[in-house]
Amino acid sequence: MKVTSKMIHPQLRKTGRILKVFARMDSEEKIRTMNRYSKLYFNCMRFKGMRSRKVSVLRKDNSELLTYILTPRRKMKDVKVPGILWLHGGGYALGSAKMVNMGFPKRLIRRHNCVIVAPEYRLSCERPYPAALEDAYAALKYMKEHAEELGIDSARIMVGGESAGGGLAAALCLYARDKREVRIAYQILLYPMLDDRGDSDSMKDNDAPVWNEAANIAAWKLYLGDVDKHAVPAYAAAGRCADLQGLPPAVLIVGTIEPFHDETVAYMTRLWACGVRAEMREFKGCFHAFDMFCPRSSVAKNATAYLLEKYSFAEKNYRTEQFF
């Protein structure tokens, strides 16, 4: 799908033109270079508008996974609150847990009493699949095992993420369902990176700002590493999973001109077909991560309002014992 300027939402066009020139990641080499620069950027970033502390979550090999525990600045009542495991985006190759400063989690924690757990999962430039999934699951188990000290209601553990983080969150829900060790109450998937095959109409020839077909091909190669492309497991690419039964309720958003549009719609359709409670909203003329790059635009505010509305409902109505 060729993306023209007229197809882009008017409030996003100026930023889109800039991003199209300066944020090109259409090869593995460019992604690796961006990975190095982004590390320097995120190392200098501090969390804003929330309290933060670091913990070390032990992996199976006893190495340490740096994880941030984020809570509202305001004093919370002495009651257990939902815990949200948030997985950052970046094509599995870039980014940092500190990206919560740029997106939905920051707005969520300003409005709701909750605990956000954000792990610095291993990126594909250093460690391909299944390292990121293993880290996400280690953080999820940490939330369950330390729910009391974290102030988390263990029946309201949720997961979410944007882009690759959304894809990783979807895969984590599959993995947790099958492992039967931790129950997840809700999943929040923002324009998720779900399917390595890249054969949808919205992906083919897509040259939209931020993320396009070329970037997608390069990022999946880095993430899958030596995995046989004819036998990619659903835990790596949730879009490949045929059986979505037993998954937690979900909310999804996606822009109409971005490469992940069709695979997000397809995943949503299969969730419905498998009896999973799920809702989705499409945002016309929006490219990838529009809410992060253009947060003051009306369409980004509408997307955030929609997600906050759905989270509010989930917070009050979805507990694991009610639907498992």
C-alpha positions in Angstrom: 0.0 0.0 0.0 1.6 3.2 -1.2 1.0 6.0 1.4 0.6 9.5 0.0 0.6 12.7 2.0 -3.1 13.2 1.4 -3.7 9.8 3.1 -2.2 11.0 6.3 -4.3 12.7 8.9 -3.9 16.5 8.5 -2.6 17.0 12.0 0.1 14.3 11.5 1.4 15.3 8.1 4.2 17.7 9.1 5.6 15.3 11.6 5.2 12.5 9.2 7.3 14.2 6.5 10.1 14.8 9.1 10.0 11.2 10.3 10.0 9.8 6.8 13.3 11.5 6.2 15.1 11.1 9.5 13.7 7.9 10.9 14.5 5.4 8.1 15.3 1.9 9.4 15.0 -0.1 6.2 18.0 -2.4 6.8 19.5 -4.5 9.6 22.5 -2.3 9.6 20.5 0.9 10.1 18.5 -0.7 12.9 21.7 -1.7 14.7 23.0 1.8 14.3 19.8 3.2 15.7 20.0 0.7 18.5 23.4 2.2 19.6 22.2 5.8 19.5 19.0 5.1 21.2 20.8 3.5 24.1 22.6 6.8 24.7 19.4 8.7 24.5 17.4 6.5 26.9 20.3 6.3 29.4 19.9 10.0 30.0 16.1 9.9 30.3 14.3 10.1 33.6 10.8 9.1 34.5 8.4 12.1 34.6 5.1 12.4 36.5 5.5 9.1 38.3 7.5 7.5 41.1 10.0 4.9 40.0 12.3 2.4 41.5 14.5 -0.3 40.1 14.4 -4.0 41.0 16.4 -6.9 39.6 14.3 -9.9 38.4 16.2 -13.1 38.3 16.2 -15.1 35.0 16.4 -18.9 34.9 20.2 -18.6 34.5 20.3 -16.3 37.6 21.3 -13.3 35.5 19.5 -10.1 36.4 16.7 -8.4 34.4 16.6 -4.7 35.2 12.9 -3.8 35.8 11.2 -0.5 36.8 8.3 -0.3 39.3 6.3 2.8 38.5 3.5 4.2 40.7 1.6 7.5 40.8 3.1 10.5 42.5 0.0 11.1 44.5 -0.6 9.0 47.6 -2.6 5.9 46.9 -5.2 4.4 49.3 -4.1 1.4 51.2 -5.8 -1.1 48.8 -4.6 -3.5 46.2 -4.6 -2.1 42.7 -4.2 -3.5 39.2 -0.6 -4.3 38.0 0.2 -3.7 34.4 3.3 -5.3 32.8 4.2 -2.8 30.0 6.4 -4.0 27.2 8.0 -1.2 25.1 8.1 -1.0 21.3 11.0 -0.7 18.9 10.7 -3.6 16.5 12.2 -6.0 19.2 15.5 -4.3 18.4 15.3 -0.8 19.8 13.8 1.1 22.7 13.7 1.0 26.4 11.4 0.6 29.3 11.7 4.3 29.7 9.5 4.8 26.7 6.6 4.8 29.1 7.4 8.5 29.3 6.3 8.9 25.7 3.0 6.9 25.5 -0.1 5.5 27.0 1.4 4.3 30.3 2.3 7.8 31.4 -1.3 8.9 30.8 -2.7 5.8 32.5 -0.7 6.3 35.7 -1.8 10.0 35.9 -5.4 9.0 35.8 -5.6 5.7 37.7 -4.2 4.1 40.8 -2.1 1.3 39.4 1.4 -0.2 39.4 3.2 -0.4 36.1 6.1 -2.9 35.8 8.4 -2.1 32.9 11.3 -4.6 32.2 14.4 -3.8 30.1 13.9 -7.0 28.1 16.8 -8.1 25.9 16.8 -6.7 22.4 17.3 -8.7 19.2 20.5 -6.9 18.2 22.2 -8.7 21.1 19.9 -11.7 21.8 17.2 -12.9 19.3 14.1 -14.8 20.2 13.2 -16.3 22.7 15.2 -13.9 25.0 12.6 -11.1 25.0 9.7 -13.6 25.7 11.7 -15.2 28.5 12.3 -11.8 30.1 8.7 -10.8 29.8 7.6 -14.0 31.4 10.2 -13.6 34.2 8.8 -10.1 34.9 5.2 -11.5 34.8 6.1 -14.2 37.4 7.8 -11.6 39.5 4.5 -9.6 39.6 2.6 -12.6 40.8 5.1 -13.8 43.4 5.7 -10.3 44.8 2.1 -9.0 44.4 1.7 -8.3 48.1 4.8 -6.1 48.5 4.1 -4.4 45.2 0.5 -3.6 46.3 -0.9 -5.4 43.3 -4.2 -7.3 43.2 -3.1 -10.6 41.9 -6.5 -11.2 40.2 -6.0 -8.0 38.1 -2.6 -8.5 36.5 -2.7 -7.1 33.0 -0.2 -6.9 30.2 0.2 -4.3 27.4 2.6 -2.8 24.9 3.0 -0.7 21.8 4.3 -2.0 18.4 6.7 -4.9 19.1 5.8 -4.6 22.8 2.2 -5.2 21.8 3.2 -8.2 19.8 5.3 -9.5 22.7 2.4 -8.9 25.1 0.1 -11.0 22.8 2.7 -13.7 22.6 3.1 -13.6 26.4 -0.6 -14.1 26.8 -0.4 -17.2 24.7 2.7 -18.5 26.6 1.1 -17.8 30.0 -2.2 -19.5 29.0 -0.2 -22.6 28.0 2.1 -22.6 31.0 -0.8 -22.2 33.5 1.4 -20.5 36.1 0.1 -16.9 35.9 -3.3 -15.8 34.9 -3.6 -12.5 33.0 -6.8 -10.4 33.4 -6.5 -8.1 30.4 -4.3 -7.2 27.4 -3.8 -3.8 25.9 -2.3 -4.0 22.4 -1.4 -0.8 20.6 -0.7 -1.3 16.9 1.0 -4.7 17.7 3.7 -6.3 15.6 2.2 -9.8 15.3 3.1 -11.5 12.1 6.5 -12.1 10.6 5.1 -13.2 7.2 4.3 -9.7 6.1 1.9 -10.8 3.4 -1.0 -8.5 4.1 -2.2 -5.8 1.7 -1.4 -3.0 4.3 2.2 -4.3 4.6 3.1 -4.8 1.0 4.9 -1.8 -0.5 4.0 0.2 2.6 6.2 3.3 2.8 4.5 5.2 5.6 6.4 7.3 8.2 8.0 5.6 11.3 7.6 2.0 10.2 7.3 0.4 6.7 7.7 -2.9 4.9 11.5 -2.6 4.6 11.9 -1.9 8.3 9.6 -4.8 9.2 11.5 -7.3 7.1 14.8 -6.3 8.7 13.4 -6.2 12.2 11.9 -9.7 12.0 15.2 -11.1 10.6 17.0 -9.8 13.6 14.4 -11.0 16.1 14.0 -14.5 14.7 17.7 -15.1 14.2 18.2 -18.8 13.3 14.6 -19.8 13.6 13.4 -21.6 10.5 11.1 -19.2 8.7 8.8 -22.1 7.7 8.4 -23.1 11.3 8.1 -19.8 13.3 6.4 -20.6 16.6 3.3 -18.6 17.7 5.3 -17.5 20.8 7.5 -15.5 18.5 4.8 -14.3 16.2 1.3 -14.4 17.8 -0.3 -13.7 14.5 0.5 -17.3 13.5 -1.5 -18.8 16.3 -4.6 -20.7 15.1 -6.1 -21.3 18.5 -6.7 -18.1 20.6 -9.2 -19.7 22.9 -8.8 -19.0 26.6 -7.0 -15.7 26.2 -7.8 -12.7 28.4 -10.1 -9.9 27.2 -8.3 -7.4 25.0 -8.4 -3.9 23.6 -6.6 -3.0 20.4 -5.9 0.2 18.4 -4.4 0.7 15.0 -4.0 3.3 12.3 -5.5 2.8 8.9 -2.4 3.6 6.9 0.2 1.7 8.8 1.7 -1.7 7.9 0.3 -3.5 10.9 -3.3 -2.5 10.1 -4.4 -5.7 8.4 -2.6 -8.2 10.8 -4.2 -6.3 13.7 -7.7 -6.6 12.2 -7.1 -10.3 11.4 -5.9 -11.0 15.0 -9.0 -9.2 16.4 -11.3 -11.2 14.1 -9.7 -14.5 15.3 -10.1 -13.4 18.9 -13.8 -12.9 18.4 -14.1 -16.2 16.5 -12.5 -18.0 19.5 -14.9 -16.4 22.0 -12.5 -13.9 23.5 -13.9 -10.6 24.7 -12.2 -8.0 22.7 -12.7 -4.5 21.3 -10.7 -2.5 18.6 -10.8 0.9 17.2 -9.1 2.1 13.9 -7.9 5.6 13.5 -8.1 7.0 10.0 -5.0 8.4 8.4 -2.8 7.5 11.3 0.7 6.1 10.8 2.6 3.9 13.3 2.9 5.2 16.8 1.0 8.3 16.0 0.0 8.8 19.6 3.7 8.9 20.7 5.0 11.1 18.0 2.0 13.5 17.8 0.6 13.4 21.4 -1.1 16.8 21.1 -3.1 16.0 18.0 -6.8 15.5 18.4 -6.6 12.0 17.0 -3.9 11.0 19.5 -6.0 12.4 22.3 -9.0 10.5 21.0 -7.0 7.2 21.0 -5.8 7.8 24.5 -9.3 8.6 25.7 -10.6 5.4 24.1 -7.9 3.3 25.8 -8.5 5.0 29.2 -12.2 4.3 28.8 -11.6 0.6 28.1 -9.0 0.3 30.9 -11.5 1.8 33.4 -14.1 -0.8 32.4 -11.5 -3.6 32.7 -10.2 -2.3 36.0 -13.7 -2.6 37.5 -15.0 -5.7 35.7 -12.2 -8.1 34.7 -10.7 -10.4 37.3 -9.1 -13.7 36.4 -11.4 -15.8 38.5 -14.4 -14.5 36.5 -13.6 -15.9 33.1 -11.0 -18.7 33.5 
